[in-house]
Amino acid sequence: MFVASVCRRIHCDQSRGQPLDRVFLWRVLFIMAVYSISNINAQIRYSVPEEMKKGSLIGNIAHDLGLDVQRLRAGRARIVSGDSTEYVELKTDKGILVVKERIDREQLCAETTPCSFTFEIILDNPMELHHVTVEILDVNDHSPTFPKDEINLEISESATPGARFLLGSADDPDVGVNALQNYVLSPNDNFILKQHARQGGVKYAEMVLQKPLDREQHPQLTLTLTAMDGGNPQRSGNVKIAVNVLDVNDNAPVFNQSVYRATIAENLPKGTYITTINASDADSGANKLISYSFTNIKVIGEIFELNETTGVIKLTGLLDYEKAKKYEIDIEAKDQGGLGDSAKVIVDLIDVNDNAPVISVMSFSSPVTEDATVGTTIAIFSVKDVDAGENGHVDCTIDRNTPFKLQSSLRNYYTLVTDAALDRERVADYNITITATDSGSPSLSSQKTLNLKVSDINDNPPRFQKSVYTAYVTENNSPGLSIFTLSAQDDDWNQNARISYLLDEATVGGSPVSSFISVNADSGVVHALRGFDYEQMKRVRVCVKAQDGGSPPLSTNVTLDIIIQDQNDNAPQVLYPVQTGGSVVAEIVPRAADVGYLVTKVVAVDVDSGQNAWLSYKLQKATDRALFEVGLQNGEIRTVRQVTDKDAVKQKLTVVVEDNGQPSRSAVVSINVAVADSFPEVLSEFTDFTHEKQYNDNLTFYLVLALAAVSFLFITCVVVIISVKIYRWRQSRFLYQSNLPVIPYYPPHYADTGVTGTLPHGYNYEVCMTTDSRKSDCKFSTLGGQNVLVVDPSFTETMQRAMKEKNCSEDPELQEMVRSPALKN
């Protein structure tokens, strides 16, 4: 194994503005020349400053490993382990390592120095594993800070020169020259500043009384203590010192030990007793009272608690041996006069096997072909236990009854390889359980299960349970409705068993079937692309092909028969009597009519089918409900009783035609019945039926006429203006291309008797009537809509009866009325 350590000091010196060391350059070139001989399991070390921008260069890993950039891409070079993956990124196209996220040395390592993290780079075909260590150099990005903004001291005026007053220490997370270097006290006549370093290198300051205090002259003094580091540029922090001059306290507290030690396990609960510190003061009374405190409370205050009166230290936070193996606590004791002494408490932690091994799979190849040779690499993984000593020693095993085994060439790195031939027809996949167990007491273990699949060849076509499927869909469905789901099975695996559903191109009623339905290629769900109409199409038969993803693909066809079900979406349509817009159609019943006399018959149809087309007739309204009835099934309107002279001449019936659908639909027809024996009597009674309608028609006619007149004047003005300039040429074009509005004109006695039904064909009724309506006959025709009995609102002397070439000659008076030009369309 070749081990090379390359320090990226060149980059660091350039970033600091220092000249390059030529001797160092020659050493690097020599090491790189030796390193290029073998690049298997190499170790590389880089040094970069913290707080570098994202994308900054760390090092040319391809050059330092002696590899070609093409080798990095072909071997799928990647960072596979360590928590460093969030800080660095490998650019395989350039062969360099760059900063992925901002690196904060203080967050990463706290006060640990040197600060570094390690990760591995792995390459395939052939496999190579390289260890890379990146050292993070400190940058002066923190200023010294004091735990308090103000220090209050009460000093007796009898304090003799040489008396010391502790000021504590400032905290600077930076290390080296960037850490805290010295303290400076603002100029004054009474105190000088002295600096000391505790065990571990922590610097603290104390004021030494140089000139006795005089409370009568200066009862209070305000000083400023400045802490400065050695960085470039230099950073500093200040704290205000308020001195209150008191009387007579000339003895400072003294600890009975300068260093206290305690050893505890890392998993102790909160509130556990650690140790007790003790200091004594030779003074008496209030000056003898001592208070204890932490000097570095910012770091220690979250983990330990100090009783300021008794000196008892207890655990208030969680300890973790893997984060800190010991704690050094600086404490001080002060009396009421501000005199004090300092000591140190060292707490050593004992490691407990509280971390189970962690299995990290770096490479896993699945599926593997069933013809793979013995010794084929399946997976590469590493195990890590952050505990120390035997608690961190890990052994790995796998299930015995599997055709696999473990190989290890590096500590805590393992390779899973095949140990026997594979057979997919016997076992299609394997659940390989890796167990990692440490050597602690009691031991902890973790497991990782790898699901390895054995690849297959495409030798089975898709299979349906039926050759023909039937689906039902109700008409008027919304586009995109899911009609049916086709499902086929394939005994193959993976891509060979991935089924796609394809619609066979065919035509239905002259249109491609793809315009009616679609099939989801992945799920086999059949969707309707348009709404079906049962009245136009009763069923659709399509062919769907299920095809797998093998090479070559295999397929199977299935037939889907879609049956369209009827829905009650059409209301009944009344064929007779025809409802006209402006005229009144009346049926005549003689006063001598017997019980059961057939007045008329309501004829209606429904284009739906089945029970949706079953029609029933009901009498909704009637002037005299005791006089008429409607046949429930045939729609015949008959008299219920004998007609008398007391019955009104004008009878209006409203008949509802309703189908049997759910929900049901209906149509309403109004029928005017005249109970009379002569036509003049009918005409005189029915004059009021259309008076209101005539008024509305006249109003509408005048409004349309006024609008047409205004439009005509406007267009005439425009034409005149244009004609002045290009009269001759524009005159001809205006006559041929003008889109003047057409003003409809209706004769004074015009009555609309056209077909107003909803069916595509009109029905005419040729009626020949005598004074005795029971002898009248009714004849259906499809030539027009004129052969009905019509009473015109403004023409009350006669009654129209439209005729063709065949006229009824039984009544001369009726023939004279038909010849009248006012009744002809």
C-alpha positions in Angstrom: 0.0 0.0 0.0 1.3 3.4 -1.0 0.7 6.2 1.6 1.3 9.8 0.4 0.7 12.9 2.4 0.3 16.0 0.4 -0.3 19.3 2.2 -2.0 22.1 0.3 0.3 24.7 1.9 0.8 26.4 -1.4 -2.8 27.5 -1.5 -2.8 28.5 2.1 0.5 30.6 1.7 -0.9 32.3 -1.3 -4.2 33.2 0.5 -2.2 34.7 3.4 0.2 36.6 1.0 3.3 34.7 2.2 6.1 33.8 -0.3 6.3 30.2 -1.6 8.8 27.9 0.0 11.0 26.5 -2.8 12.3 23.6 -0.7 8.7 22.6 0.1 7.9 22.7 -3.6 10.7 20.3 -4.5 9.6 17.9 -1.7 6.0 18.0 -3.1 7.2 17.2 -6.6 9.4 14.4 -5.4 6.5 12.9 -3.4 4.1 13.2 -6.3 6.6 11.5 -8.6 6.9 8.5 -6.2 3.1 8.5 -5.7 2.4 8.2 -9.4 3.9 4.7 -9.3 0.8 3.2 -7.5 -2.5 4.7 -6.7 -4.2 1.9 -4.9 -5.4 2.7 -1.4 -3.6 6.1 -1.3 -3.9 8.7 1.5 -4.1 12.3 0.6 -4.0 15.3 2.9 -5.1 18.9 2.1 -5.1 22.0 4.2 -7.6 24.8 3.5 -8.7 27.8 5.5 -12.2 27.9 6.9 -15.0 30.1 5.6 -14.1 29.5 2.0 -16.8 30.2 -0.6 -18.9 27.5 -2.1 -17.2 26.1 -5.1 -13.6 27.1 -4.0 -10.8 24.7 -5.0 -9.5 22.3 -2.4 -7.2 20.3 -4.5 -6.6 18.6 -7.9 -7.4 15.1 -6.7 -6.8 13.5 -10.1 -3.3 15.0 -10.4 -2.4 14.2 -6.8 -3.5 10.6 -7.2 -1.8 10.3 -10.6 -5.1 9.5 -12.3 -6.5 10.6 -15.6 -9.8 12.5 -15.5 -11.2 9.9 -17.9 -10.4 7.2 -15.3 -12.5 9.1 -12.7 -15.5 9.2 -15.0 -15.1 5.6 -16.1 -14.7 4.3 -12.6 -17.6 6.4 -11.3 -15.4 8.1 -8.7 -17.5 9.2 -5.7 -17.2 10.1 -2.0 -18.7 7.2 -0.1 -18.2 7.7 3.6 -17.8 10.1 6.4 -19.8 13.1 7.6 -17.6 15.2 5.3 -19.9 14.7 2.3 -21.8 17.8 3.3 -18.6 20.0 3.1 -16.8 18.8 -0.1 -17.8 17.8 -3.6 -16.0 15.8 -6.2 -16.0 17.3 -9.8 -15.2 14.2 -11.8 -15.3 16.1 -15.1 -12.3 18.2 -13.9 -10.8 15.9 -11.4 -10.9 18.4 -8.5 -12.3 18.7 -5.0 -14.3 21.8 -4.3 -16.1 23.3 -1.2 -19.7 22.2 -1.2 -20.9 24.1 1.9 -19.3 26.8 4.0 -16.9 25.2 6.6 -16.9 26.7 10.1 -13.9 25.4 12.0 -15.3 26.4 15.4 -18.6 24.6 14.6 -16.8 21.5 13.3 -14.0 21.1 15.9 -14.6 23.6 18.6 -11.3 24.0 20.5 -9.7 20.8 19.1 -6.6 21.4 17.1 -5.6 20.5 14.5 -9.1 20.4 13.0 -9.7 18.0 10.2 -12.1 15.5 8.7 -11.6 12.4 6.6 -13.5 10.7 3.8 -13.0 8.0 1.2 -13.1 8.1 -2.6 -13.9 4.9 -4.3 -13.5 3.9 -8.0 -14.9 0.9 -9.8 -13.5 -1.4 -12.6 -11.0 -2.0 -11.0 -11.9 -1.1 -7.5 -9.7 1.5 -5.8 -10.2 3.1 -2.4 -8.4 6.4 -1.4 -8.4 8.1 2.0 -8.5 11.9 1.9 -8.0 14.1 5.0 -8.8 17.8 4.8 -7.3 20.0 7.6 -9.3 23.2 8.3 -7.1 26.1 9.1 -8.4 28.8 11.4 -9.3 32.2 10.2 -9.7 35.1 12.6 -13.5 35.5 12.3 -14.4 35.8 16.0 -13.7 38.6 18.4 -12.9 38.0 22.1 -16.1 38.2 24.2 -16.5 38.4 28.0 -19.3 36.4 29.8 -20.6 39.7 31.2 -21.0 43.2 29.9 -19.9 44.7 33.3 -17.7 43.6 36.2 -18.7 45.0 39.6 -15.9 45.1 42.2 -16.2 46.3 45.8 -12.7 47.0 47.1 -11.9 48.2 50.6 -9.9 51.4 50.8 -7.6 49.6 53.2 -6.5 47.2 50.5 -2.7 47.3 50.4 -0.7 47.8 47.3 -0.1 44.4 45.6 -3.7 43.2 46.3 -5.0 41.2 43.3 -8.5 41.3 41.9 -9.6 38.7 39.4 -11.2 39.9 36.3 -11.9 36.5 34.7 -11.1 35.6 31.1 -12.5 36.4 27.7 -13.6 33.7 25.3 -12.3 33.5 21.6 -13.4 30.4 19.6 -10.4 30.9 17.3 -7.2 29.0 17.8 -3.5 29.7 17.4 -2.5 33.3 16.8 -6.1 34.1 16.1 -7.0 33.2 19.7 -6.9 35.5 22.7 -3.4 36.9 23.2 -3.4 39.7 25.8 -5.5 42.1 27.9 -5.2 45.9 28.1 -6.5 48.0 31.0 -7.6 51.6 30.5 -5.1 54.1 32.0 -5.6 54.9 35.7 -3.6 55.9 38.8 -4.5 53.0 41.1 -4.3 49.7 39.2 -2.1 47.8 36.8 -3.0 44.7 34.8 -1.3 41.4 35.0 -2.0 38.4 32.8 -1.7 34.7 33.7 -2.3 31.4 31.9 -4.0 28.5 33.5 -3.2 24.9 32.9 -4.5 24.3 29.4 -3.4 27.7 28.1 -6.5 29.8 29.0 -5.4 33.3 29.7 -7.0 35.4 32.3 -6.4 38.9 33.8 -6.2 40.3 37.2 -5.9 43.9 38.5 -3.1 44.6 41.0 -3.5 47.6 43.3 -0.6 49.9 42.8 -1.7 52.9 44.8 -3.9 52.8 47.8 -7.5 53.8 47.3 -9.1 56.9 49.0 -12.8 56.5 49.3 -13.2 60.1 50.3 -11.7 61.3 47.0 -12.9 58.6 44.6 -15.7 56.5 46.0 -16.2 54.9 42.5 -13.9 54.1 39.6 -14.9 53.1 36.1 -12.3 51.2 34.0 -12.3 49.3 30.7 -10.7 46.0 30.1 -9.9 45.1 26.5 -9.1 41.6 25.3 -7.3 41.4 21.9 -6.4 38.4 19.7 -3.4 38.1 17.4 -5.2 37.9 14.1 -4.8 40.1 11.1 -6.8 42.3 11.2 -6.8 42.2 14.9 -10.1 41.8 16.8 -11.0 42.9 20.3 -13.7 42.9 23.0 -14.4 45.2 25.9 -15.9 44.9 29.4 -16.7 47.7 31.8 -15.2 47.5 35.3 -17.1 49.3 38.0 -15.1 49.6 41.3 -17.0 50.6 44.4 -14.5 51.5 47.1 -15.3 50.0 50.5 -13.6 49.8 53.8 -11.4 47.1 55.5 -11.2 43.8 53.7 -7.6 42.8 53.5 -7.7 39.0 53.2 -8.6 37.2 50.0 -10.2 33.7 49.9 -7.8 30.8 49.4 -8.8 27.4 47.8 -7.6 24.3 49.7 -6.6 22.8 46.3 -5.5 24.4 43.1 -6.8 21.5 41.0 -9.8 19.3 41.7 -10.3 16.0 39.8 -13.4 13.9 39.2 -14.0 10.8 37.1 -17.5 9.9 35.9 -19.2 7.8 33.3 -20.7 9.5 30.3 -24.2 8.2 30.7 -24.9 9.6 34.2 -28.3 11.2 34.7 -28.9 14.9 35.3 -28.4 16.0 38.9 -25.5 13.6 39.6 -23.0 14.9 42.2 -19.6 15.6 40.7 -17.4 17.2 43.5 -17.2 20.0 46.1 -14.8 22.9 46.0 -13.8 24.7 49.1 -12.1 28.0 49.9 -11.4 29.8 53.2 -11.1 33.5 54.1 -9.2 34.8 57.2 -11.5 37.7 57.6 -14.6 37.7 59.8 -18.2 38.8 59.6 -19.5 39.8 56.2 -16.0 39.9 54.7 -15.7 36.1 55.3 -18.7 35.2 53.2 -17.5 33.5 50.0 -19.3 33.0 46.7 -18.2 30.5 44.0 -18.7 30.9 40.3 -17.6 29.6 36.9 -15.2 31.8 35.0 -16.0 30.2 31.7 -19.8 29.9 32.2 -20.5 30.3 28.5 -19.1 26.8 27.7 -19.7 25.0 31.1 -22.9 26.5 32.3 -25.1 24.2 30.1 -23.5 21.0 31.4 -22.5 21.7 35.1 -24.1 23.6 37.9 -22.2 25.2 40.8 -23.8 26.1 44.0 -22.4 29.6 44.8 -22.7 29.1 48.5 -21.7 25.5 49.2 -19.4 24.9 46.2 -21.2 21.7 45.2 -20.9 20.9 41.5 -23.7 18.8 39.9 -24.4 17.6 36.4 -27.2 19.5 34.6 -26.6 18.4 31.0 -25.8 15.3 28.9 -22.3 14.0 28.6 -21.0 12.3 25.5 -17.5 10.8 25.5 -17.4 10.8 21.8 -17.7 14.6 21.8 -15.5 15.5 24.7 -13.3 13.1 26.8 -12.8 15.6 29.6 -13.9 19.0 30.9 -11.6 21.6 32.5 -13.7 24.0 34.6 -12.2 27.3 35.8 -13.7 28.5 39.1 -13.2 31.5 41.4 -14.0 32.3 44.9 -14.7 35.9 46.0 -15.5 37.5 49.3 -17.8 40.5 49.8 -14.9 42.9 49.3 -14.1 41.6 45.8 -10.9 39.7 46.8 -10.7 36.3 45.4 -8.8 33.2 44.3 -9.1 30.8 41.4 -8.8 27.0 40.9 -9.5 24.4 38.3 -11.8 21.3 38.3 -10.9 18.6 35.8 -13.7 16.1 35.0 -12.6 13.0 33.2 -15.2 10.9 31.3 -15.3 7.1 31.2 -16.4 5.7 27.9 -19.6 3.5 28.0 -20.6 1.2 25.2 -23.6 3.3 24.2 -23.2 3.5 20.4 -24.1 0.6 18.2 -22.0 0.0 15.0 -23.2 1.8 11.9 -23.2 0.0 8.6 -22.7 2.2 5.5 -23.2 0.6 2.1 -20.9 2.3 -0.4 -21.7 0.2 -3.4 -24.4 -2.3 -4.1 -25.0 -4.1 -7.5 -28.6 -5.3 -7.9 -29.8 -7.1 -9.9 -27.1 -9.6 -10.7 -27.4 -12.0 -13.6 -28.0 -15.6 -12.8 -25.0 -16.7 -14.8 -22.6 -14.5 -12.7 -19.3 -16.2 -11.9 -18.2 -17.2 -8.4 -16.4 -14.3 -6.7 -18.5 -11.6 -8.4 -18.6 -8.5 -6.2 -22.1 -7.7 -4.9 -21.6 -4.9 -2.4 -18.9 -2.9 -0.6 -19.7 -1.5 2.8 -17.9 -0.1 5.9 -18.7 -0.3 9.6 -18.0 2.3 12.2 -18.4 2.4 16.0 -17.6 5.8 17.6 -17.0 4.2 21.0 -13.4 3.8 22.1 -11.2 0.8 22.8 -13.0 -2.6 22.8 -16.3 -0.8 22.6 -15.4 0.3 19.2 -14.0 -3.0 17.8 -16.5 -4.5 15.4 -16.9 -7.9 13.7 -19.2 -8.5 10.7 -21.1 -11.7 9.7 -23.8 -12.8 7.3 -26.3 -15.6 7.1 -24.7 -19.0 6.5 -27.3 -20.5 4.3 -26.7 -18.2 1.4 -24.3 -18.5 -1.6 -22.3 -15.4 -0.5 -19.3 -14.6 1.7 -17.5 -11.6 3.2 -14.0 -10.6 2.4 -12.0 -7.8 4.1 -8.7 -6.2 3.0 -8.9 -3.1 5.1 -9.9 -2.6 8.7 -13.7 -2.0 9.0 -14.1 -2.3 5.1 -15.8 -5.4 3.7 -16.7 -6.8 0.3 -19.7 -9.1 -0.3 -19.0 -11.7 -3.1 -20.8 -14.7 -4.5 -19.6 -18.1 -3.2 -21.7 -20.4 -5.4 -23.7 -20.4 -8.6 -27.0 -18.6 -8.7 -30.3 -20.0 -10.1 -33.2 -17.6 -10.6 -35.7 -20.4 -11.2 -34.9 -21.7 -7.8 -34.5 -18.4 -5.9 -35.5 -15.1 -7.5 -34.1 -12.8 -4.8 -32.1 -12.9 -1.6 -32.4 -11.0 1.6 -28.8 -10.8 2.8 -28.6 -9.7 6.4 -25.3 -8.2 7.5 -24.8 -8.2 11.3 -22.1 -5.9 12.9 -21.3 -6.6 16.6 -18.9 -4.6 18.8 -16.8 -6.1 21.6 -18.3 -4.0 24.5 -19.9 -5.4 27.5 -22.8 -5.8 27.0 -22.2 -5.8 23.2 -24.3 -3.8 20.8 -25.1 -4.8 17.3 -26.8 -3.5 14.2 -28.1 -5.1 11.0 -28.4 -4.1 7.4 -30.5 -6.2 5.0 -29.7 -6.1 1.3 -32.3 -7.3 -1.1 -30.5 -8.8 -4.1 -32.6 -9.7 -7.1 -31.5 -12.2 -9.8 -32.1 -11.0 -13.4 -34.1 -13.0 -15.9 -34.5 -13.5 -19.6 -37.8 -12.8 -21.4 -39.5 -16.2 -22.0 -43.1 -15.6 -20.9 -45.7 -13.5 -22.7 -48.3 -11.5 -20.8 -51.4 -13.5 -19.8 -55.0 -12.4 -19.4 -57.5 -14.3 -17.3 -60.1 -14.0 -20.1 -60.0 -13.6 -23.8 -63.0 -11.3 -23.9 -64.0 -8.7 -21.3 -67.3 -6.9 -21.1 -67.7 -3.4 -19.7 -70.8 -1.3 -19.2 -71.0 2.5 -19.4 -74.1 4.7 -19.2 -74.6 7.2 -22.0 -73.9 10.9 -21.6 -70.8 10.1 -19.6 -68.2 12.8 -19.0 -65.0 12.7 -21.2 -62.2 11.0 -19.4 -64.4 8.6 -17.4 -62.7 5.4 -16.4 -64.7 2.5 -18.0 -62.7 -0.6 -17.3 -59.2 -1.7 -16.1 -57.4 -4.4 -18.0 -54.8 -6.4 -16.1 -52.4 -8.9 -17.4 -49.7 -11.0 -15.6 -46.2 -11.9 -16.8 -44.2 -14.6 -15.1 -41.0 -12.8 -16.0 -39.3 -10.2 -13.9 -38.3 -6.6 -13.9 -38.3 -5.1 -17.5 -39.4 -8.4 -19.0 -42.5 -8.3 -16.8 -43.2 -4.6 -17.4 -46.5 -4.6 -19.4 -47.7 -1.9 -21.8 -51.2 -1.8 -23.0 -51.7 -0.7 -26.6 -55.0 0.0 -28.4 -55.4 -1.8 -31.7 -56.3 0.7 -34.5 -59.7 -0.1 -35.9 -62.8 1.8 -37.0 -66.2 2.1 -35.4 -69.0 3.6 -37.5 -66.4 5.0 -39.9 -64.4 6.8 -37.2 -61.2 5.5 -35.6 -61.7 3.7 -32.3 -59.0 6.0 -30.8 -61.4 8.9 -31.1 -63.8 7.1 -28.7 -61.6 5.5 -26.1 -58.0 5.5 -24.9 -56.0 3.0 -22.9 -53.4 4.0 -20.3 -50.2 2.3 -21.4 -49.0 1.7 -17.9 -52.1 0.9 -15.8 -54.4 -0.6 -18.4 -57.2 1.8 -17.4 -59.7 2.3 -20.3 -61.0 5.9 -20.5 -63.8 7.3 -22.6 -62.7 10.3 -24.7 -66.2 11.5 -25.5 -69.7 11.1 -24.2 -71.6 8.2 -25.7 -75.1 8.5 -27.1 -77.2 5.3 -26.8 -79.5 6.5 -29.5 -76.6 6.6 -31.9 -74.4 3.7 -30.7 -75.3 0.7 -28.7 -71.8 -1.0 -28.3 -68.1 -0.6 -29.1 -65.8 -3.6 -29.5 -62.0 -2.9 -29.4 -58.9 -5.0 -29.4 -56.1 -4.3 -26.8 -52.6 -5.7 -27.0 -50.5 -6.3 -23.8 -46.8 -6.2 -24.6 -43.9 -6.7 -22.2 -40.7 -4.8 -22.2 -38.3 -7.6 -23.1 -36.1 -7.8 -26.1 -37.6 -9.0 -28.3 -41.0 -8.1 -26.7 -43.8 -10.7 -26.4 -47.5 -9.8 -26.5 -51.1 -11.1 -26.1 -54.3 -9.6 -27.5 -57.6 -9.3 -25.6 -61.1 -8.2 -26.8 -63.0 -5.5 -24.8 -66.8 -5.3 -25.5 -68.2 -2.0 -24.2 -72.0 -2.0 -23.8 -73.6 1.4 -23.7 -76.6 1.7 -21.4 -79.5 4.0 -22.0 -80.1 7.0 -19.7 -83.2 9.1 -19.4 -81.8 12.1 -21.1 -84.7 12.9 -23.5 -87.9 14.5 -22.4 -91.2 13.4 -24.1 -92.0 15.3 -27.3 -95.6 16.2 -28.0 -96.6 15.5 -31.6 -100.3 16.5 -31.3 -101.8 18.9 -30.6 -99.2 21.3 -32.1 -98.4 24.3 -29.8 -98.3 27.4 -32.0 -96.7 30.7 -31.0 -99.4 33.3 -31.7 -102.6 31.5 -32.5 -105.1 29.6 -30.4 -105.9 26.0 -31.4 -109.2 24.8 -30.1 -111.0 21.5 -29.9 -114.8 21.7 -30.3 -117.1 19.6 -28.1 -120.8 19.8 -28.8 -123.1 20.3 -25.9 -124.9 17.1 -26.9 -121.7 15.1 -26.3 -122.3 11.9 -24.3 -120.2 10.5 -21.5 -116.9 9.1 -22.8 -116.9 11.5 -25.9 -113.4 11.6 -27.4 -112.4 15.3 -27.4 -108.9 14.8 -28.7 -105.8 12.6 -28.2 -102.4 13.8 -27.0 -99.8 12.1 -29.1 -96.2 12.1 -27.7 -93.0 10.1 -28.2 -89.7 9.6 -26.3 -86.5 8.7 -28.1 -85.1 6.9 -25.1 -85.6 3.1 -24.8 -86.9 0.7 -22.2 -88.8 2.1 -19.2 -87.3 5.5 -20.0 -89.7 5.6 -23.0 -92.8 4.4 -21.2 -95.1 7.4 -21.2 -98.0 8.3 -18.9 -100.5 11.1 -19.3 -102.0 13.1 -16.4 -104.5 16.0 -16.3 -102.7 18.8 -14.4 -105.1 21.7 -14.7 -108.6 22.1 -16.0 -111.3 24.7 -16.0 -113.7 22.0 -14.9 -111.9 18.9 -13.7 -115.2 17.1 -13.3 -115.9 17.3 -17.0 -112.7 15.8 -18.6 -110.3 13.0 -18.0 -107.1 11.8 -19.7 -106.2 8.2 -20.4 -103.1 7.3 -18.3 -101.6 5.2 -21.1 -103.1 6.4 -24.4 -103.4 10.1 -23.8 -107.1 10.2 -24.9 -109.1 13.1 -23.5 -112.7 12.1 -22.9 -115.7 13.6 -21.2 -116.5 12.2 -17.8 -120.1 13.3 -17.6 -122.8 14.7 -19.9 -122.2 18.2 -21.1 -124.8 20.7 -19.9 -125.8 24.2 -20.8 -124.2 25.5 -17.5 -120.7 24.4 -18.6 -118.5 27.3 -19.8 -117.8 27.6 -23.5 -114.1 28.2 -22.9 -112.4 25.2 -21.3 -108.6 25.1 -20.9 -106.8 21.8 -20.1 -103.1 21.3 -19.2 -101.8 17.8 -19.7 -98.5 16.5 -18.4 -96.7 13.8 -20.4 -94.2 12.0 -18.1 -91.8 9.2 -18.8 -90.9 6.3 -16.4 -87.1 7.2 -16.1 -85.2 8.0 -12.9 -85.4 10.9 -12.5 -88.4 11.2 -14.8 -88.8 13.9 -17.5 -92.0 15.5 -18.6 -93.6 17.8 -21.2 -96.6 20.0 -20.8 -99.2 20.7 -23.4 -102.1 23.2 -23.2 -105.4 22.4 -25.0 -108.2 24.8 -25.5 -111.6 23.2 -25.7 -114.7 25.0 -26.9 -118.1 23.7 -25.7 -120.4 25.0 -28.4 -122.6 23.9 -31.3 -121.7 26.7 -33.8 -118.5 28.5 -35.0 -119.6 32.0 -34.4 -120.1 31.2 -30.7 -116.6 29.8 -30.7 -115.1 32.8 -32.3 -116.8 35.3 -30.0 -115.6 33.4 -26.9 -112.0 32.9 -27.9 -111.3 36.5 -28.9 -109.8 37.3 -25.4 -107.3 34.4 -25.5 -104.9 36.3 -27.6 -105.5 39.9 -26.7 -102.5 40.1 -24.4 -100.4 38.3 -27.0 -101.4 40.7 -29.7 -100.5 43.6 -27.5 -97.0 42.2 -26.9 -96.6 41.4 -30.6 -97.6 45.0 -31.6 -95.1 46.4 -29.1 -92.3 44.2 -30.4 -93.1 45.1 -34.0 -92.9 48.9 -33.2 -89.6 48.5 -31.4 -88.1 46.5 -34.3 -89.5 49.1 -36.8 -87.9 52.0 -34.9 -84.5 50.2 -34.7 -84.7 49.5 -38.4 -85.5 53.1 -39.2 -82.6 54.5 -37.2 -80.2 52.0 -38.7 -81.5 52.8 -42.2 -80.9 56.6 -41.7 -77.3 56.0 -40.4 -76.4 53.7 -43.3 -77.9 56.2 -45.7 -75.7 59.0 -44.4 -72.6 56.9 -44.6 -73.4 55.9 -48.2 -74.0 59.6 -49.2 -70.7 60.7 -47.8 -68.8 58.0 -49.5 -70.7 58.5 -52.8 -69.5 62.2 -52.9 -65.9 61.1 -53.5 -66.2 57.8 -55.5 -69.8 57.8 -56.5 -69.8 55.9 -59.7 -67.5 53.1 -58.5 -68.9 52.8 -55.0 -72.5 52.9 -56.1 -72.2 49.5 -57.9 -70.3 47.9 -55.0 -72.8 49.1 -52.5 -75.7 47.6 -54.5 -74.1 44.2 -54.5 -72.3 43.9 -51.2 -74.3 46.0 -48.7 -75.4 44.0 -45.6 -78.5 46.1 -44.8 -80.8 44.6 -42.2 -84.0 42.9 -43.5 -87.1 44.2 -41.7 -89.6 41.5 -41.5 -93.2 42.5 -42.4 -96.2 40.6 -41.2 -99.7 41.1 -42.9 -102.3 42.5 -40.6 -104.1 39.2 -40.3 -101.0 36.9 -40.3 -101.1 33.9 -38.0 -98.1 31.6 -37.6 -99.2 28.0 -37.8 -95.8 26.4 -38.5 -94.5 23.3 -36.9 -92.9 24.1 -33.5 -92.2 20.5 -32.3 -88.8 19.2 -31.3 -88.7 16.3 -33.8 -86.7 16.6 -37.1 -90.0 16.1 -39.2 -93.1 18.2 -39.0 -96.5 16.7 -38.8 -99.6 18.2 -40.5 -103.1 17.4 -39.5 -105.8 17.6 -42.2 -109.1 18.2 -40.5 -112.5 18.0 -42.1 -115.1 19.2 -39.7 -118.9 19.5 -39.8 -121.2 21.1 -37.3 -121.2 17.7 -35.6 -117.6 17.1 -34.5 -118.3 13.5 -33.8 -118.5 13.0 -37.6 -115.2 14.8 -38.3 -112.2 12.9 -39.4 -108.5 13.7 -38.8 -105.7 12.8 -41.2 -102.0 13.0 -40.5 -99.6 14.3 -43.1 -95.9 15.3 -43.2 -96.1 18.0 -45.9 -96.5 21.1 -43.6 -97.9 22.5 -40.5 -101.0 24.4 -41.8 -103.8 21.9 -41.3 -105.0 22.8 -37.8 -107.9 24.8 -36.5 -106.7 28.3 -36.0 -108.4 31.4 -34.6 -106.5 34.6 -35.6 -106.4 37.3 -32.8 -107.4 40.1 -35.1 -109.8 38.3 -37.5 -112.8 37.1 -35.6 -115.4 36.8 -38.4 -114.1 33.5 -39.8 -112.2 30.4 -38.7 -109.3 29.0 -40.7 -109.1 25.5 -41.9 -106.1 24.9 -44.2 -106.7 22.5 -47.0 -104.8 20.9 -49.8 -106.3 20.0 -53.1 -108.9 17.8 -51.4 -111.4 19.9 -49.6 -114.4 18.9 -47.5 -117.5 20.0 -49.3 -119.9 19.3 -46.5 -120.1 22.9 -45.3 -120.1 25.8 -47.8 -119.5 28.3 -45.1 -116.2 26.7 -44.2 -115.1 26.6 -47.9 -115.8 30.3 -48.1 -113.6 30.9 -45.1 -110.7 28.9 -46.5 -110.8 31.0 -49.7 -110.4 34.1 -47.8 -106.8 35.6 -48.5 -106.5 36.6 -44.8 -106.3 33.0 -43.7 -103.7 31.8 -46.2 -100.0 31.6 -45.3 
